[in-house]
């Protein structure tokens, strides 16, 4: 049997790298076919350029915001927060970025689902964004509970909307983003029969609310988790997290067994 | 066409490039064709189940990284039942890295992994020896000789012994391993290091100290390969910061018969394949028929006497 790679490191030309509000940026690069097979919830390891100082030695994991095999483009949404993302922010159209992926186990959307609820906060909104397109392709209806500090940080709202999702926007500024309010909204959706499964990323507090409801109503759910990584391929065991599997604590590699995990087993 | 094959410590390899222990697992098969490698080297196996060290387990450093993973291990039974079968489908020989806290435990583990499908044992004697206050076996010649003797008696497989760069006596330790029956030396493991977070004033690693690897350590370990290869007759496998073809050639010139690539794979998953292709190209360009001709080919007119080669340079 002829071997062929399913993970590739390639030099991807920058198509766009624009500021979205004060903290976030939207990066679009051109990629080959292997990279564009990325599934919702999968991630890439980016070899970030130096930003005036020392070159970051390791790659930085970044979840996929969109992968378009027709356009040949791969998109990321990131918050400029450290050495790696500052380097990313310096990339200009025409530069190249070494991207490696797609990596990890993404979200699963079983065909039996009719209505799903997506709960995201902050940068987690980017990780959940590809679910919008995937669900719409499978004729699964989506309610997207999107939470951020300010209304202008709800950057994937339009994307969810364009795929027909119902948007519930919650912000700290409007004091609507607290866990109690999210629980109230989720209970209503569950009682209305509009929550066959939960998908979440970006907030431990919101994860805890959903875990409680998932157990109470026996609803399946998945959470995308973050962790500092080195290799991205399950080789080095530096990105392990603890999970509760049937009352037993087990270690799993976020890069390899994840980054998407069973919501009920995650320890927020 | 260059002959890339090499003979290393009882094994015949199709090329001199293999992974360093702890940087290789099934997941890499997504990125590279395993059948192209010279050999496989497993993550270190222990008898018992080990959870590994507290997080963070890795911190970046200039030109490399410091890790303190702590050898998480699913134990020897899991290895024999699962890992061994997974690698049976591939052509390269499987080298099993093992570790234990005492010489006797080391020997028992070596006997247990002496199984069909295992081509050689790499004894990671850079780990703490609980009989010597946690000092690594490979820190001293005496403790190295003792553990290697036990290992030698316990297995008929080729025995590779992985040394620590943290000793000041590396050629001596290497000779002790050779005399006790080692078939090859792996030079070397990571260099003991640490880093402190200036925000929190806490150590960057959960385990406080860890091992430095990557390009930052290459010149140090290269020197140790040079010293060791002159001190022993058995082959030396170079391991320390090798990221590209030039690094691999340099290690072979210093005396390595083969090389292990570790940290570089974390940055470029196809690093080993690039190096294999690069060695072929380097030899072709320089009209070198066999890659093994590079081993020890460094030209150093001042050190014809091997006894002088490993003493400290004149002050």
Interface residues (C-beta under 8 A of the other chain):
Chain A: X3 X5 X6 X7 X8 X9 X47 X54 X56 X57 X58 X59 X100 X228 X230 X231 X232 X233 X234 X235 X236 X237 X238 X240 X251 X256
Chain B: X22 X23 X24 X25 X26 X27 X28 X30 X31 X32 X33 X34 X35 X43 X51 X52 X55 X56 X57 X58 X60 X61 X62 X63 X64 X65 X67 X69 X72 X214 X265 X266 X267 X268 X269 X270
